[in-house]
């Protein structure tokens, strides 16, 4: 059993101070990823710092006409907010949330941004894993890897990032706002996640003891004539994000199923760009040929 | 379960994190011997098999109805929190939620 202490932080400064105090401390908000990992003994913090009482629970317009989604706004509240999904003339089939996020109604936006891979070897502490224990090896490379990444991998790790929403955030060019011992900064979502390379133990470019406070959506990300439908089609000024993966397959992340489709000119000719890749990091802006399989099952 | 009326996965939170909040589990839905409308609907629609996930299905359904976003069968299917189970009872679960939802609307109109 892994004993741990629990502390509530009342503001961001206190939270940053608490986690900087040392030890194996972790922030906890929605808890849907961290508690899962604690139960599996993947994460073994000796201190938990509860962020749920921070003043980060609102969605506000930004000066440039975009939206600032507070770090503690749950996914359902984001989906239901009238600033995110304004009233529409035609009824839409349902809710746009990705299946992973919908499965956990308490999933907070940053948690979805920071959620860990669902790789079975990462979860199984009886197996080597370069993400859990750097240098121990990656059994997934030669093992059961049907649901692992096909692009952006390294010899050290082929894990996949499980979040639907992060793909959408990348297509919408969101910006992650963080605070930490060094002050406040902003990280474009495309620079937030890391490719594994030879350091798969680092999932993101968050610095030690930094805390996400909000995610900004730029003005061009907001719906114009349509909201984001349950079929995952979002309308931007120049790109559309389509989700082909059925919503129930929350444990499965298929890189070929989620893509950002960029529409060119007035003819609506599109090329599928940036299939969802390895767990972290940027996607090379390569155009995938029409021959790319898209298994809708 | 429901925390302040909102459905959450109780297995992925800590009790201490909900200190001071209103928590309702499946045991708290009935009023004495009077079953909650959704519990009654689950029985009438035969909406469970082994019953292991049923408390969660019902609590999630109560939360879903309270959210007021689902209006049609398709919307119930989309917004109801599934348990990632290959469950044959899902059509009956949807029917039970629909039944309870309409009963709640009738009650409000009355």
Interface residues (C-beta under 8 A of the other chain):
Chain A: X6 X28 X30 X31 X32 X35 X36 X48 X50 X52 X76 X80 X93 X94 X95 X102 X103 X104 X105 X106 X230 X247 X248 X250 X251
Chain B: X6 X7 X8 X9 X11 X12 X13 X14 X16 X17 X63 X67 X69 X74 X75 X77 X78 X79 X81 X82 X84
